[in-house]
């Protein structure tokens, strides 16, 4: 009996040590992944975060980081099918993070971002459905944290894109797909200005505000917003593509 008790104790200690080692290793992998993410090495960051997930499958912060890498990976993928599959994986991880931490605005906005990206690779019916769901998730994130710049950004961008749909597109969406919530460029500008005020160093907020001003027929304000955003350093995966869009829009403004 004493021998059995001793063996049980040894097994318990070994299991505890193994768990502690796995937790420490996961922490190291997480730290390495964050460094890779900062370097915009998305594939390496994803690899490290996925390894860490094996020890920490119910860590909402880690799951959200994995979601972001899958979302950012679309920049590096060659085909639309691969991009869509990567966004679908991102959405699945984002939703897992929300289940574990439903009141975390960053997790909720991650779902909204994935839905918006998924709409880009979908047919009209799914585009409309994803757009509605994206808007709902972004509004929920804003309700959780009214000072969350990215919630304002996403709502503002949604208002801009929906408000600038052509008349024919609006009619088709309304008749065949049930329409979308009301949108306006004024609301787009309001939310994007809030995003800029909350995070003045984030170039994406300035550039999207420029697009909203341009759509509202305010070229001077659009030029100023574009100029501010373009002058800021690129730090995130989508910053260079956002700058390219802004330069093209600014060139059109200068020609008009």
C-alpha positions as CSV (number, residue, x, y, z in Angstrom):
1,X,0.0,0.0,0.0
2,X,2.8,2.4,0.9
3,X,4.5,1.5,-2.4
4,X,1.3,2.3,-4.3
5,X,0.9,5.6,-2.5
6,X,4.5,6.5,-3.3
7,X,4.0,5.7,-7.0
8,X,0.9,7.7,-7.1
9,X,2.6,10.7,-5.5
10,X,5.5,10.4,-8.0
11,X,3.1,10.3,-10.9
12,X,1.2,13.3,-9.5
13,X,4.5,15.3,-9.2
14,X,5.6,14.3,-12.7
15,X,2.2,15.4,-14.2
16,X,2.3,18.7,-12.3
17,X,5.9,19.2,-13.5
18,X,4.9,18.4,-17.1
19,X,2.0,20.8,-16.9
20,X,4.2,23.6,-15.5
21,X,6.8,22.9,-18.2
22,X,4.1,23.1,-21.0
23,X,2.7,26.3,-19.6
24,X,6.2,27.9,-19.5
25,X,6.9,26.7,-23.0
26,X,3.6,28.2,-24.2
27,X,4.5,31.5,-22.6
28,X,7.8,31.5,-24.5
29,X,6.1,30.6,-27.7
30,X,3.6,33.4,-27.1
31,X,6.4,36.0,-26.6
32,X,8.2,34.8,-29.7
33,X,5.0,35.0,-31.6
34,X,4.4,38.6,-30.5
35,X,7.8,39.6,-31.7
36,X,7.2,37.9,-35.1
37,X,3.8,39.8,-35.3
38,X,5.6,43.1,-34.7
39,X,8.0,42.3,-37.5
40,X,4.9,41.5,-39.7
41,X,6.2,38.0,-40.1
42,X,2.6,36.6,-40.1
43,X,3.4,33.0,-41.1
44,X,6.0,32.7,-38.3
45,X,3.7,34.3,-35.7
46,X,0.9,32.0,-36.7
47,X,3.2,29.0,-36.4
48,X,4.3,30.0,-32.9
49,X,0.8,30.8,-31.7
50,X,-0.6,27.5,-33.0
51,X,2.1,25.7,-31.1
52,X,1.2,27.6,-27.9
53,X,-2.5,26.7,-28.5
54,X,-1.7,23.1,-27.8
55,X,-1.0,23.9,-24.2
56,X,-3.4,26.8,-23.9
57,X,-6.5,26.0,-26.0
58,X,-8.8,28.0,-23.9
59,X,-6.8,31.2,-23.8
60,X,-9.0,33.9,-25.4
61,X,-6.0,36.3,-25.9
62,X,-4.1,33.6,-27.7
63,X,-7.1,32.6,-29.8
64,X,-7.6,36.2,-30.9
65,X,-3.9,36.4,-31.9
66,X,-4.3,33.3,-34.0
67,X,-7.4,34.8,-35.6
68,X,-5.5,38.0,-36.4
69,X,-2.7,36.1,-38.1
70,X,-5.1,34.1,-40.3
71,X,-6.8,37.4,-41.1
72,X,-3.6,39.2,-42.0
73,X,-2.3,36.2,-44.0
74,X,-4.7,37.1,-46.9
75,X,-2.1,39.7,-48.0
76,X,0.4,36.9,-48.7
77,X,-1.9,34.4,-50.3
78,X,-2.1,34.1,-54.1
79,X,-5.6,32.9,-54.8
80,X,-9.1,34.1,-53.7
81,X,-10.0,30.6,-52.5
82,X,-6.9,30.5,-50.2
83,X,-7.8,34.0,-48.9
84,X,-11.3,33.0,-48.2
85,X,-10.3,29.8,-46.4
86,X,-7.8,31.8,-44.2
87,X,-10.5,34.3,-43.3
88,X,-12.9,31.5,-42.4
89,X,-10.3,30.1,-40.0
90,X,-9.8,33.6,-38.6
91,X,-13.5,33.9,-38.0
92,X,-13.7,30.5,-36.3
93,X,-10.9,31.5,-33.9
94,X,-12.4,34.9,-33.2
95,X,-15.7,33.3,-32.3
96,X,-14.0,30.9,-29.9
97,X,-12.4,33.9,-28.2
98,X,-15.7,35.6,-27.9
99,X,-17.3,32.5,-26.3
100,X,-14.5,32.6,-23.7
101,X,-14.4,36.3,-23.2
102,X,-17.8,37.7,-24.5
103,X,-17.3,41.2,-23.0
104,X,-13.9,41.8,-24.5
105,X,-14.4,44.4,-27.2
106,X,-11.3,43.4,-29.1
107,X,-12.6,39.8,-29.5
108,X,-15.9,41.1,-30.7
109,X,-14.4,43.5,-33.2
110,X,-12.2,40.7,-34.5
111,X,-15.4,38.8,-35.4
112,X,-16.7,41.9,-37.2
113,X,-13.4,42.4,-39.2
114,X,-13.5,38.7,-40.3
115,X,-17.1,39.0,-41.4
116,X,-16.3,42.1,-43.4
117,X,-13.3,40.4,-45.1
118,X,-15.4,37.3,-45.8
119,X,-17.9,39.4,-47.6
120,X,-15.3,40.4,-50.1
121,X,-15.0,36.7,-51.2
122,X,-18.7,35.9,-51.3
123,X,-21.7,36.1,-53.6
124,X,-24.3,38.9,-53.2
125,X,-26.6,37.1,-50.8
126,X,-23.7,36.3,-48.4
127,X,-22.2,39.8,-48.9
128,X,-25.4,41.3,-47.6
129,X,-25.7,38.8,-44.7
130,X,-22.1,39.3,-43.7
131,X,-22.4,43.1,-43.9
132,X,-25.4,43.0,-41.5
133,X,-23.6,40.7,-39.1
134,X,-20.5,42.8,-39.3
135,X,-22.4,46.0,-38.4
136,X,-24.1,44.2,-35.5
137,X,-20.8,43.0,-34.1
138,X,-19.1,46.4,-34.5
139,X,-22.0,48.1,-32.7
140,X,-21.8,45.5,-29.9
141,X,-18.0,46.1,-29.5
142,X,-18.7,49.9,-29.3
143,X,-21.4,49.3,-26.6
144,X,-18.8,47.2,-24.6
145,X,-16.2,50.0,-25.0
146,X,-17.4,53.4,-26.3
147,X,-13.7,54.6,-26.4
148,X,-12.6,51.7,-28.7
149,X,-11.1,53.4,-31.7
150,X,-11.4,50.3,-34.0
151,X,-15.1,50.0,-33.2
152,X,-15.6,53.5,-34.4
153,X,-13.4,52.9,-37.4
154,X,-15.3,49.8,-38.5
155,X,-18.7,51.4,-38.1
156,X,-17.5,54.5,-39.9
157,X,-16.2,52.4,-42.8
158,X,-19.4,50.4,-42.9
159,X,-21.5,53.6,-43.2
160,X,-19.2,55.0,-45.9
161,X,-19.3,51.8,-48.0
162,X,-23.1,51.3,-47.7
163,X,-24.0,54.9,-48.1
164,X,-22.0,55.1,-51.4
165,X,-23.7,52.1,-53.0
166,X,-25.1,53.0,-56.4
167,X,-28.9,53.4,-56.7
168,X,-29.2,50.2,-58.8
169,X,-27.2,48.2,-56.3
170,X,-29.3,49.6,-53.4
171,X,-32.5,48.6,-55.2
172,X,-31.3,45.0,-55.9
173,X,-30.2,44.6,-52.3
174,X,-33.5,45.9,-51.0
175,X,-35.7,43.8,-53.3
176,X,-33.9,40.5,-53.4
177,X,-31.9,40.5,-50.1
178,X,-34.0,42.5,-47.6
179,X,-31.9,45.6,-47.6
180,X,-29.3,46.9,-45.1
181,X,-29.6,49.2,-42.1
182,X,-29.6,52.9,-42.9
183,X,-26.2,54.5,-43.6
184,X,-24.9,57.9,-44.2
185,X,-21.5,59.6,-45.0
186,X,-22.2,62.0,-42.1
187,X,-22.2,59.0,-39.7
188,X,-19.1,57.7,-41.4
189,X,-17.3,61.0,-40.8
190,X,-18.5,61.2,-37.2
191,X,-17.3,57.7,-36.3
192,X,-14.0,58.0,-38.2
193,X,-13.3,61.4,-36.6
194,X,-13.8,59.7,-33.2
195,X,-11.4,57.0,-34.2
196,X,-8.8,59.6,-35.2
197,X,-9.2,61.5,-31.9
198,X,-8.8,58.3,-29.9
199,X,-5.8,57.0,-31.9
200,X,-4.2,59.9,-33.8
201,X,-1.1,57.8,-34.5
202,X,-3.0,55.1,-36.4
203,X,-2.8,55.9,-40.1
204,X,-5.8,53.7,-41.1
205,X,-8.2,56.0,-39.2
206,X,-6.9,59.1,-41.1
207,X,-7.0,57.4,-44.5
208,X,-10.6,56.0,-44.1
209,X,-11.7,59.5,-42.9
210,X,-10.2,60.8,-46.1
211,X,-12.4,58.5,-48.2
212,X,-15.5,59.5,-46.2
213,X,-14.8,63.2,-46.7
214,X,-14.3,62.6,-50.4
215,X,-17.6,60.7,-50.7
216,X,-19.3,63.6,-48.8
217,X,-18.0,66.1,-51.3
218,X,-15.5,67.7,-49.0
219,X,-12.2,67.6,-51.0
220,X,-10.2,69.9,-48.8
221,X,-10.8,67.9,-45.7
222,X,-10.2,64.7,-47.7
223,X,-6.8,65.9,-48.8
224,X,-5.8,66.9,-45.3
225,X,-6.9,63.5,-43.9
226,X,-5.0,61.6,-46.7
227,X,-1.9,63.8,-46.2
228,X,-1.8,63.1,-42.4
229,X,-2.3,59.3,-42.8
230,X,0.3,59.0,-45.6
231,X,2.8,60.9,-43.5
232,X,2.6,58.3,-40.7
233,X,4.9,55.2,-40.7
234,X,3.5,51.9,-41.8
235,X,3.4,49.5,-38.8
236,X,0.7,46.9,-39.6
237,X,0.1,44.3,-42.3
238,X,-2.5,46.3,-44.3
239,X,-0.9,49.7,-44.0
240,X,0.9,49.8,-47.3
241,X,-2.2,48.6,-49.3
242,X,-4.3,51.3,-47.5
243,X,-1.7,53.9,-48.4
244,X,-1.8,52.8,-52.1
245,X,-5.6,53.2,-52.1
246,X,-5.3,56.6,-50.5
247,X,-2.6,57.8,-53.0
248,X,-4.9,56.8,-55.9
249,X,-7.9,58.6,-54.4
250,X,-5.7,61.7,-53.7
251,X,-4.5,61.7,-57.3
252,X,-8.1,61.8,-58.5
253,X,-8.9,64.7,-56.1
254,X,-5.9,66.6,-57.4
255,X,-7.1,66.1,-61.0
256,X,-10.6,67.3,-60.3
